[in-house]
Amino acid sequence: MSRTEAPPLPEPLRVPVADSHTHLDMQDATVEEALARAAAVNVTTVVQVGCDVAGSRWAAETAAAHPAVHASVALHPNEAPRIVHGDPEGTARQGAREPGGKAALEEALAEIDALAALDHVRGVGETGLDFFRTGPEGIAAQEESFRAHIEIAKRHGKALVIHDRDAHADVLRVLLDAGAPERTVFHCYSGDAEMAEVCARAGYFMSFAGNVTFKNAQPLRDALAVAPMELVLVETDAPFLTPAPYRGRPNAPYLIPVTLRAMAEVKGVDEDTLATAIYDNTARAFDF
């Protein structure tokens, strides 16, 4: 089986569900093809997430053109240091760039702020902190960007979508210090059960991706087990994090049923019950 070959369509869900976080602009299929495949297995709604200014513009335009798509707009945590300090090596898919300093970051944030005002943009994110890819020199830019996104989300009454990689304590610290928006979503939840209890007390949504199905992901399954049903979402983060048994092959919204069925097993509920709860939670989180 080729690693690049798309996995087969799973058995459709009986109850409609939403993919709370996907990147259609990074997938091989056209938007129309991706949405048709998703609809064929009862994934009827997707949240398209921007990671930079261009991607956020694309997300907003795509949501405006497709009723099944809602947009979230932001500068990814790794994007902020690239804007400020430059990226001479061209480590990102956008290639090499010159340093722009604080003024360039402010300009990019102003553009995100303008997009966040649009009605079909339902979220501000993915924003947050990522200490996996960004070294100590980029942390100040990340935190400044994160705090600005929190303000933007609150000002426009939109959901805050958090990317938290190897930065749990600092993400929770900033949220507490800045005051989290009314609706806050931990995308691709990566904390343990103890952190899930902290998030639950704060009313933060926890969105689980295909990595919850990985063999070595017992801490994630433990977190899912204690996460209150009314705060649980499901996502693909496609084209990344394809669920087992298709790990390593391209992910897409139509694979949500694979992850959802694994989650239902962990929660000890039937898939219809979980799908119903997740659809309602996603609609509440993103106000659609």
GIGI-V580648 format. One record per run of one state. SS is the DSSP state (a for helix, b for strand, c for the rest). FROM is the first residue (numbers start at 1). LEN is the number of residues. Records with the same first field share a line. If there is no record, write none. Layout:
SS=FROM-LEN / FROM-LEN
This chain:
c=1-16 / 23-1 / 27-4 / 41-2 / 50-3 / 66-3 / 74-3 / 86-1 / 88-9 / 98-3 / 117-4 / 131-5 / 157-2 / 166-2 / 179-5 / 187-6 / 203-2 / 209-1 / 214-4 / 227-2 / 235-18 / 268-3 / 287-2
b=17-6 / 43-7 / 69-5 / 87-1 / 97-1 / 121-10 / 159-7 / 184-3 / 205-4 / 232-3
a=24-3 / 31-10 / 53-13 / 77-9 / 101-16 / 136-21 / 168-11 / 193-10 / 210-4 / 218-9 / 229-3 / 253-15 / 271-16
